[in-house]
Amino acid sequence: MFATGLFSVATVLLYFISWVASPNGLYTPEYNILSMEMAFACMCAVTVLGVAMAIRSNFFPGVVFTLVGALATPLMLSTGENHQVAFLSYLLVVNAGYLLVSFWRRWPGLARMVTLGTWVLVFGWFSRYGDESPIGLTAGFAWAFAATGYCAAVFAARSKRLMIVRRWFLVLGTLCMGVIWLGLEFSPAEYCSHVFAVAAVLCLMSLRMSWRDLSAGSLGWTLVLMMGGLAKYKLTADMSGAVQWGNWEHQMWCFGWALALWHIGVAVFGHRRKLLNWPEEQILVAATAMTWLWLGLEINEALMLVSTFLLTALVLALGYSARWNRTRVLMLGAA
């Protein structure tokens, strides 16, 4: 207890001194002690020194204190301006660095805290500066944060370290990235492209790593985002939006087909290789949900009927081929 208190007091004191001497501190107007860059370097040095000491002594509370300080550094030195690249790049480095420490010392609590903390700061930045930042750059950083979590999940499975937090990386990264997709002013084609890309990555990970339930989770995430995108574009499809996006409903119809065929193909492949749980249910859910998505789109009735007929015929053929009696009965009822 004494060591914990001493370490925490020393860490907080070093961060506090660096902040006081910064342009945001208490006495800068009179003394102008440190520039913003020098104060940032001092706080980073405190973080590195604290992490090194915590690792050397196998002191988990110590690394937690440095994590809090590392995440608080951009807040303490904030100027109120949008420095997107610098801020998000710093968070990426902090996230990756502390994940490496958590794997090295086998600290699952640290992995959870750093992942959650970085996403909280990302959402805080996004809620304030997301509208005025380049969409492509924001999407790229969202992919980078999610990819860090995906790589951590794969490493955890390969190395047999921190297996308990594997799902944490996958679920948190995917959910947070989906929320950012909904908040960005994507065109329907761009939005659906990102959704399809994430679904493809998750399904391939499911097959490659033999994570039998990940494919079903990817399907549920995809359907929620497609329905959310449908509601979003319906609410915002005024005259200017219609001109800007073109025929957005046909774009979502095309991507609905692509997503349905992708998930059905993954379920069939996983069933034959015995890599997935509930392949029959996944096919039914994918086909039925995409049919309901098409019903929400104001497309040509003939196109709607032909799409439903073709999808129903495909699922029925798969049901007969695999001898899935429940699939045939339920799909006929849904049609």
C-alpha positions as CSV (number, residue, x, y, z in Angstrom):
1,M,0.0,0.0,0.0
2,F,2.8,2.4,0.8
3,A,4.6,1.7,-2.5
4,T,1.3,2.2,-4.4
5,G,0.7,5.5,-2.7
6,L,4.3,6.7,-3.2
7,F,4.3,5.8,-6.9
8,S,0.9,7.4,-7.5
9,V,1.9,10.6,-5.7
10,A,5.2,10.9,-7.6
11,T,3.5,10.2,-11.0
12,V,0.7,12.8,-10.4
13,L,3.2,15.3,-9.1
14,L,5.4,15.0,-12.3
15,Y,2.4,15.4,-14.6
16,F,1.1,18.3,-12.5
17,I,4.5,20.1,-12.7
18,S,4.7,19.6,-16.4
19,W,1.2,21.0,-16.8
20,V,1.8,24.0,-14.5
21,A,4.9,24.9,-16.5
22,S,3.0,24.6,-19.9
23,P,1.2,27.5,-21.6
24,N,-2.0,26.1,-20.2
25,G,-0.6,26.2,-16.6
26,L,-1.1,28.5,-13.7
27,Y,2.0,30.7,-13.9
28,T,2.9,30.9,-17.6
29,P,1.8,34.5,-18.1
30,E,4.3,35.6,-15.6
31,Y,7.2,33.1,-16.2
32,N,6.7,31.4,-19.6
33,I,8.6,28.4,-18.4
34,L,7.9,25.7,-21.1
35,S,6.6,25.8,-24.6
36,M,3.7,23.5,-25.5
37,E,6.1,21.1,-27.3
38,M,8.4,20.9,-24.3
39,A,5.6,20.3,-21.9
40,F,4.3,17.5,-24.2
41,A,7.7,16.0,-24.3
42,C,8.0,16.1,-20.5
43,M,4.7,14.4,-20.0
44,C,5.6,11.7,-22.6
45,A,8.9,11.2,-20.7
46,V,7.0,10.8,-17.4
47,T,4.8,8.2,-19.1
48,V,7.7,6.2,-20.5
49,L,9.6,6.3,-17.2
50,G,6.6,5.3,-15.2
51,V,5.8,2.4,-17.5
52,A,9.4,1.2,-17.4
53,M,9.4,1.3,-13.6
54,A,6.1,-0.5,-13.4
55,I,7.3,-3.3,-15.8
56,R,10.5,-3.7,-13.9
57,S,8.8,-4.1,-10.6
58,N,5.7,-5.9,-12.0
59,F,3.6,-3.2,-10.4
60,F,0.2,-3.1,-12.1
61,P,-1.2,-0.1,-10.2
62,G,1.8,1.9,-11.4
63,V,1.1,1.3,-15.1
64,V,-2.5,2.2,-14.6
65,F,-1.5,5.6,-13.1
66,T,0.7,6.2,-16.2
67,L,-2.1,5.2,-18.5
68,V,-4.4,7.8,-16.9
69,G,-1.7,10.4,-17.3
70,A,-1.0,9.4,-20.9
71,L,-4.7,9.7,-21.8
72,A,-5.0,13.0,-19.9
73,T,-2.0,14.6,-21.6
74,P,-3.8,15.8,-24.7
75,L,-6.6,17.2,-22.5
76,M,-4.3,19.1,-20.2
77,L,-2.4,20.6,-23.2
78,S,-5.4,21.2,-25.4
79,T,-5.6,24.6,-27.1
80,G,-9.2,24.2,-28.2
81,E,-8.1,23.8,-31.8
82,N,-8.6,20.8,-34.0
83,H,-5.3,19.0,-34.5
84,Q,-6.7,15.8,-35.8
85,V,-3.6,14.1,-37.1
86,A,-1.5,14.8,-34.1
87,F,-4.2,13.9,-31.6
88,L,-5.4,10.7,-33.2
89,S,-1.8,9.6,-34.0
90,Y,-0.8,10.1,-30.4
91,L,-3.8,7.9,-29.3
92,L,-2.8,5.2,-31.7
93,V,0.7,5.1,-30.3
94,V,-0.6,5.0,-26.7
95,N,-3.1,2.3,-27.6
96,A,-0.5,0.1,-29.3
97,G,2.1,0.7,-26.7
98,Y,0.0,-0.2,-23.7
99,L,-1.4,-3.2,-25.5
100,L,2.1,-4.5,-26.0
101,V,2.8,-4.0,-22.3
102,S,-0.5,-5.8,-21.4
103,F,0.5,-8.8,-23.5
104,W,4.1,-8.9,-22.2
105,R,3.1,-8.8,-18.5
106,R,-0.2,-10.6,-19.0
107,W,-2.4,-7.8,-17.6
108,P,-5.9,-8.2,-19.1
109,G,-7.2,-5.3,-17.1
110,L,-4.7,-3.0,-18.8
111,A,-5.8,-4.1,-22.2
112,R,-9.4,-3.4,-21.4
113,M,-8.7,0.0,-19.9
114,V,-6.5,1.3,-22.7
115,T,-8.9,0.1,-25.4
116,L,-11.9,1.7,-23.7
117,G,-10.0,4.9,-22.8
118,T,-8.8,5.5,-26.3
119,W,-12.2,5.0,-27.9
120,V,-13.7,7.4,-25.3
121,L,-11.3,10.1,-26.3
122,V,-11.9,9.3,-30.0
123,F,-15.6,9.8,-29.5
124,G,-15.1,12.9,-27.5
125,W,-13.0,14.4,-30.4
126,F,-15.5,13.2,-33.0
127,S,-18.5,14.7,-31.2
128,R,-16.7,18.1,-31.2
129,Y,-14.7,18.2,-34.4
130,G,-16.1,15.4,-36.6
131,D,-18.1,17.7,-38.8
132,E,-15.2,20.0,-39.7
133,S,-12.7,17.2,-40.3
134,P,-12.0,15.4,-43.6
135,I,-14.2,12.4,-43.9
136,G,-11.6,10.2,-45.5
137,L,-9.0,11.0,-42.8
138,T,-11.5,10.3,-40.0
139,A,-12.5,7.0,-41.6
140,G,-8.9,6.0,-42.0
141,F,-8.1,6.6,-38.3
142,A,-11.3,4.7,-37.3
143,W,-10.0,1.8,-39.4
144,A,-6.6,2.1,-37.8
145,F,-8.0,1.9,-34.3
146,A,-10.2,-1.1,-35.2
147,A,-7.4,-2.8,-36.9
148,T,-5.2,-2.4,-33.8
149,G,-7.9,-4.3,-31.8
150,Y,-8.3,-7.0,-34.5
151,C,-4.5,-7.6,-34.6
152,A,-4.5,-7.7,-30.8
153,A,-7.3,-10.4,-30.9
154,V,-5.4,-12.5,-33.4
155,F,-2.2,-12.2,-31.4
156,A,-4.0,-13.2,-28.2
157,A,-5.3,-16.3,-30.0
158,R,-2.0,-17.2,-31.6
159,S,0.2,-16.6,-28.5
160,K,-2.4,-18.0,-26.0
161,R,-2.0,-14.7,-24.0
162,L,-5.0,-12.8,-22.7
163,M,-7.5,-15.0,-24.4
164,I,-10.1,-13.7,-21.9
165,V,-10.1,-10.3,-23.7
166,R,-10.2,-11.5,-27.3
167,R,-13.9,-10.8,-27.7
168,W,-13.4,-7.4,-26.0
169,F,-11.1,-6.3,-28.8
170,L,-13.4,-7.5,-31.5
171,V,-16.7,-6.3,-30.1
172,L,-15.6,-2.8,-28.9
173,G,-13.7,-2.0,-32.0
174,T,-16.4,-3.1,-34.4
175,L,-19.3,-1.4,-32.5
176,C,-17.3,1.9,-32.1
177,M,-16.4,1.9,-35.8
178,G,-20.0,1.3,-36.8
179,V,-21.1,4.3,-34.7
180,I,-18.5,6.5,-36.5
181,W,-19.8,5.3,-39.9
182,L,-23.3,6.3,-39.0
183,G,-22.1,9.8,-37.9
184,L,-20.0,10.5,-41.0
185,E,-21.5,12.2,-44.0
186,F,-20.8,9.3,-46.3
187,S,-22.6,8.8,-49.6
188,P,-24.7,5.6,-49.5
189,A,-22.2,3.8,-51.7
190,E,-19.3,4.8,-49.5
191,Y,-21.2,3.9,-46.3
192,C,-22.2,0.4,-47.6
193,S,-18.7,-0.2,-48.9
194,H,-17.2,0.3,-45.4
195,V,-19.9,-1.9,-43.9
196,F,-19.2,-4.6,-46.5
197,A,-15.4,-4.3,-45.9
198,V,-15.8,-4.8,-42.1
199,A,-18.2,-7.7,-42.6
200,A,-15.7,-9.3,-45.0
201,V,-12.8,-8.9,-42.5
202,L,-14.7,-10.3,-39.6
203,C,-16.0,-13.3,-41.6
204,L,-12.5,-14.1,-42.9
205,M,-11.1,-13.9,-39.4
206,S,-13.9,-16.2,-38.3
207,L,-13.0,-18.8,-40.9
208,R,-9.3,-18.5,-40.6
209,M,-9.1,-18.5,-36.8
210,S,-12.0,-21.0,-36.3
211,W,-13.9,-18.5,-34.2
212,R,-17.2,-20.2,-34.8
213,D,-19.5,-17.5,-33.4
214,L,-17.8,-14.5,-35.0
215,S,-19.5,-14.9,-38.3
216,A,-22.9,-14.7,-36.7
217,G,-21.9,-11.6,-34.8
218,S,-20.7,-10.0,-38.0
219,L,-24.0,-10.8,-39.7
220,G,-26.0,-9.1,-36.8
221,W,-23.7,-6.1,-36.9
222,T,-24.1,-5.8,-40.7
223,L,-27.9,-5.9,-40.5
224,V,-28.0,-3.3,-37.7
225,L,-25.8,-0.9,-39.7
226,M,-27.7,-1.5,-42.9
227,M,-31.0,-0.8,-41.2
228,G,-29.5,2.2,-39.5
229,G,-28.2,3.5,-42.8
230,L,-31.6,3.1,-44.4
231,A,-33.2,5.1,-41.6
232,K,-30.5,7.8,-41.9
233,Y,-30.7,8.3,-45.6
234,K,-34.5,8.2,-45.6
235,L,-34.5,11.0,-43.0
236,T,-32.0,13.1,-44.9
237,A,-33.1,12.4,-48.5
238,D,-34.4,15.9,-49.3
239,M,-34.0,17.5,-52.8
240,S,-30.4,18.5,-52.3
241,G,-29.5,15.1,-50.9
242,A,-31.2,13.3,-53.7
243,V,-29.2,15.3,-56.3
244,Q,-26.0,14.8,-54.3
245,W,-26.3,11.1,-53.8
246,G,-28.0,10.1,-57.0
247,N,-30.3,7.1,-56.8
248,W,-29.2,6.1,-53.3
249,E,-32.0,3.5,-52.9
250,H,-30.7,1.4,-55.8
251,Q,-27.2,1.7,-54.4
252,M,-28.3,0.2,-51.1
253,W,-30.3,-2.4,-53.0
254,C,-27.1,-3.5,-54.8
255,F,-25.1,-3.6,-51.6
256,G,-27.9,-5.5,-50.0
257,W,-27.5,-8.2,-52.6
258,A,-23.7,-8.2,-52.1
259,L,-24.0,-8.6,-48.4
260,A,-26.7,-11.3,-48.6
261,L,-24.6,-13.3,-51.1
262,W,-21.5,-12.8,-49.0
263,H,-22.9,-14.0,-45.8
264,I,-24.7,-16.9,-47.4
265,G,-21.5,-17.9,-49.1
266,V,-19.6,-17.7,-45.9
267,A,-22.2,-19.8,-44.1
268,V,-22.2,-22.5,-46.8
269,F,-18.4,-22.6,-46.8
270,G,-18.2,-22.7,-43.0
271,H,-20.9,-25.5,-42.9
272,R,-19.0,-27.7,-45.4
273,R,-15.7,-27.2,-43.5
274,K,-17.4,-27.4,-40.1
275,L,-16.0,-24.0,-39.1
276,L,-19.1,-22.2,-38.0
277,N,-22.0,-22.4,-35.6
278,W,-25.5,-22.0,-36.8
279,P,-24.9,-21.8,-40.6
280,E,-28.5,-22.7,-41.4
281,E,-29.8,-19.9,-39.1
282,Q,-27.3,-17.4,-40.6
283,I,-28.5,-18.1,-44.1
284,L,-32.1,-17.6,-43.1
285,V,-31.4,-14.4,-41.2
286,A,-29.3,-12.9,-44.0
287,A,-32.0,-13.7,-46.6
288,T,-35.0,-12.6,-44.6
289,A,-33.3,-9.4,-43.3
290,M,-32.2,-8.3,-46.7
291,T,-35.7,-8.9,-48.0
292,W,-37.0,-6.6,-45.3
293,L,-34.3,-4.0,-46.2
294,W,-35.6,-4.0,-49.8
295,L,-39.1,-3.5,-48.6
296,G,-38.0,-0.3,-46.9
297,L,-36.5,1.0,-50.1
298,E,-38.8,2.7,-52.6
299,I,-37.6,0.7,-55.6
300,N,-39.6,-0.6,-58.6
301,E,-42.1,-3.3,-57.6
302,A,-41.0,-5.6,-60.4
303,L,-37.3,-5.3,-59.2
304,M,-38.5,-6.0,-55.7
305,L,-40.4,-9.1,-56.7
306,V,-37.6,-10.5,-58.9
307,S,-35.0,-9.9,-56.1
308,T,-37.2,-11.7,-53.6
309,F,-37.8,-14.6,-56.0
310,L,-34.2,-15.0,-56.8
311,L,-33.1,-14.9,-53.2
312,T,-35.8,-17.3,-52.1
313,A,-34.9,-19.7,-54.9
314,L,-31.2,-19.6,-53.9
315,V,-31.9,-20.3,-50.3
316,L,-34.3,-23.1,-51.2
317,A,-31.8,-24.7,-53.5
318,L,-29.2,-24.6,-50.7
319,G,-31.7,-26.1,-48.3
320,Y,-32.4,-29.0,-50.6
321,S,-28.7,-29.5,-51.3
322,A,-27.8,-29.6,-47.6
323,R,-31.0,-31.2,-46.6
324,W,-32.0,-28.4,-44.3
325,N,-35.8,-29.0,-43.9
326,R,-36.3,-26.1,-41.5
327,T,-34.6,-23.7,-43.9
328,R,-36.9,-24.7,-46.7
329,V,-40.1,-24.4,-44.6
330,L,-39.1,-21.1,-43.0
331,M,-37.9,-19.5,-46.2
332,L,-41.1,-20.3,-48.0
333,G,-43.0,-18.8,-45.1
334,A,-40.9,-15.7,-45.1
335,A,-41.3,-15.3,-48.9
